[in-house]
Amino acid sequence: MINQKSVLVIDDTPMQLKVLSKILSPNYNAITAQSGEDGLKLANENNIDLILLDLNMPDLSGFEVLSKMKESEKTKNIPVIFITGSESLDDELAALSLGAVDFIRKPFVSDIISLRVGLHMKLIDQNMKLIEQMRIIENQSLIDGVTGAKNRLCFDNVIKSEWSRALREKEWISMLFIDIDKFKVFNDTYGHLNGDICLKTIVDVIQHTVKRGGDYVFRWGGEEFAVLLPNTPIKGALTVAEEIRKAISITPIQLDGNNTNVTVSIGVGAIIPTHNDYTKDIETFCTNLDKALYQAKSNGRNRVEQAVDLSG
């Protein structure tokens, strides 16, 4: 069965392993281990969804096995159900305190085993769906809804990491600030819905031009975008900027019934970080990129200008 979940049964009694395997095998991939050491090995070597663990075993007790599982990145989150003949409430309390999700006493009933295992498998599925939903929400919060580019919040996260890496590796880090020329006129002429089409088209062109897997394209805000180019000196950044400028100038913005073109102005800068105070340094870097972008606008638009002073 494709995607059949796996249950690892750890018990030192062969008959118990045989019985539990028979109960589980119609619905799950049942894997058995006759000692705690073997169980730990199998848990680390396989993708296990749930473990049934005997409490009293001669080599390692169930408590010791669970404690060792919690120390391993591979096994620490696997749900564990204890199976035991112990009537001690202290044993049950200890098991639950160590992180077990359930405690079933022998002699067990096959229907109870099936129902308990089924219940925990449903909980696993629910948790996985919740984790996936949280991941989707987190990813969506870092993506601009109009263009599909990474947003300013994502930039704040990425730049700190890349800046620290460039500082550590003594590498160049380059950025481009890109602004659509006369975008207000475009919106006034064609309307805001077509303005969104324009923004999306610009991002598509930038992403197609910026081809390296480690580069980043962000919507900075409004009609402004940022491109982060790790491990790229100024010559390479200027080349990328010019390619983007040319590509945008010849790419039609496809509107209802008409096509039109826009141009962009770009400010470019590159730096090898030298200080640990990256918050201040990044702010200075971005301020000087803004000045370069303003200079491109002042010099007639549809051009690339290099930031001069990046030291702050």
HELIX and SHEET records of a PDB file:
HELIX    1   1 PRO A   14  LEU A   24  1                                  11    
HELIX    2   2 GLY A   36  GLU A   45  1                                  10    
HELIX    3   3 GLY A   62  LYS A   70  1                                   9    
HELIX    4   4 LEU A   89  LEU A   98  1                                  10    
HELIX    5   5 SER A  110  GLN A  140  1                                  31    
HELIX    6   6 ARG A  152  GLU A  169  1                                  18    
HELIX    7   7 PHE A  183  TYR A  190  1                                   8    
HELIX    8   8 HIS A  192  THR A  209  1                                  18    
HELIX    9   9 ILE A  234  ILE A  250  1                                  17    
HELIX   10  10 TYR A  278  SER A  298  1                                  21    
SHEET    1   A 5 ASN A  29  ALA A  33  0                                        
SHEET    2   A 5 SER A   6  ILE A  10  1                                        
SHEET    3   A 5 LEU A  50  ASP A  54  1                                        
SHEET    4   A 5 VAL A  80  THR A  84  1                                        
SHEET    5   A 5 ASP A 102  ARG A 105  1                                        
SHEET    1   B 5 TYR A 216  GLY A 221  0                                        
SHEET    2   B 5 GLU A 224  PRO A 230 -1                                        
SHEET    3   B 5 ILE A 173  ILE A 180 -1                                        
SHEET    4   B 5 VAL A 264  ILE A 271 -1                                        
SHEET    5   B 5 VAL A 304  GLN A 306  1                                        
SHEET    1   C 2 ILE A 253  LEU A 255  0                                        
SHEET    2   C 2 ASN A 258  THR A 260 -1                                        
END                                                                             
